[in-house]
Amino acid sequence: MTSSTSSNLLIPNLSPREAITDAIYRAVTAIDSNDAELWATAASKDITFEFKPGDRALDYDALWAFVTNKFHAHFLVQDTTHITSNIRIFYTPGQTTARATFHSMNQHYNLGTGGDLGAPHFLVAGLSAVDLVQDTVDGVEVWKFRKWVLNRSWVQGDFSVLQ
């Protein structure tokens, strides 16, 4: 697991829109690098995560356990990459809550096989919607996910890579 101090993880003096975008990047970077400390700067303790379609919902501890047990028990950082784009932010100045949407493509390979062109892989793409809340970490104002809904658009590849 990667570990850093919070003071090295956070960028101070961001505008609210920049800070909301940074929360998205901190969340996906924490997942890819298996960094619980970075994850704690991006997710509120009362977060819920939902996979759609489907009815699976996870809280903070269950979501982090899912990431670390299901993925990082099988993958190295270079074998799992979550890429975000098309970020849209819905924020009213002065408010302490916001909403954002973003697309993601999430590529998964078995441990050590990410560089093998013929290796089995599993790719997931979709649109995420997140509700965020403003918080402070080590004196730095940040935004954290309170609710994350991943609406899968499509999948490709070998699902057994995730098992």
LINJOUR-V296066 format. One record per residue. N is the residue number from 1. RES is the residue in one letter. NEAR is the number of other C-alpha atoms within 8 Angstrom. Layout:
N/RES/NEAR, N/RES/NEAR
This chain:
1/M/6, 2/T/7, 3/S/8, 4/S/8, 5/T/7, 6/S/11, 7/S/6, 8/N/6, 9/L/8, 10/L/7, 11/I/6, 12/P/6, 13/N/6, 14/L/8, 15/S/6, 16/P/6, 17/R/9, 18/E/8, 19/A/11, 20/I/14, 21/T/10, 22/D/8, 23/A/14, 24/I/9, 25/Y/9, 26/R/12, 27/A/12, 28/V/10, 29/T/11, 30/A/13, 31/I/10, 32/D/11, 33/S/9, 34/N/12, 35/D/13, 36/A/11, 37/E/11, 38/L/15, 39/W/12, 40/A/8, 41/T/13, 42/A/14, 43/A/12, 44/S/12, 45/K/6, 46/D/7, 47/I/12, 48/T/11, 49/F/12, 50/E/11, 51/F/12, 52/K/10, 53/P/6, 54/G/5, 55/D/7, 56/R/7, 57/A/8, 58/L/10, 59/D/10, 60/Y/12, 61/D/7, 62/A/8, 63/L/10, 64/W/9, 65/A/9, 66/F/9, 67/V/11, 68/T/10, 69/N/8, 70/K/11, 71/F/10, 72/H/11, 73/A/7, 74/H/9, 75/F/14, 76/L/9, 77/V/10, 78/Q/7, 79/D/14, 80/T/12, 81/T/10, 82/H/11, 83/I/8, 84/T/10, 85/S/7, 86/N/7, 87/I/10, 88/R/7, 89/I/11, 90/F/7, 91/Y/9, 92/T/6, 93/P/4, 94/G/4, 95/Q/7, 96/T/6, 97/T/9, 98/A/12, 99/R/11, 100/A/13, 101/T/12, 102/F/12, 103/H/12, 104/S/12, 105/M/11, 106/N/11, 107/Q/12, 108/H/14, 109/Y/15, 110/N/13, 111/L/9, 112/G/9, 113/T/9, 114/G/12, 115/G/5, 116/D/6, 117/L/5, 118/G/4, 119/A/8, 120/P/9, 121/H/12, 122/F/14, 123/L/11, 124/V/12, 125/A/12, 126/G/12, 127/L/12, 128/S/12, 129/A/12, 130/V/12, 131/D/12, 132/L/14, 133/V/12, 134/Q/10, 135/D/8, 136/T/8, 137/V/9, 138/D/6, 139/G/5, 140/V/10, 141/E/10, 142/V/13, 143/W/12, 144/K/14, 145/F/14, 146/R/14, 147/K/10, 148/W/13, 149/V/11, 150/L/12, 151/N/11, 152/R/12, 153/S/8, 154/W/7, 155/V/9, 156/Q/7, 157/G/8, 158/D/8, 159/F/8, 160/S/5, 161/V/11, 162/L/10, 163/Q/5
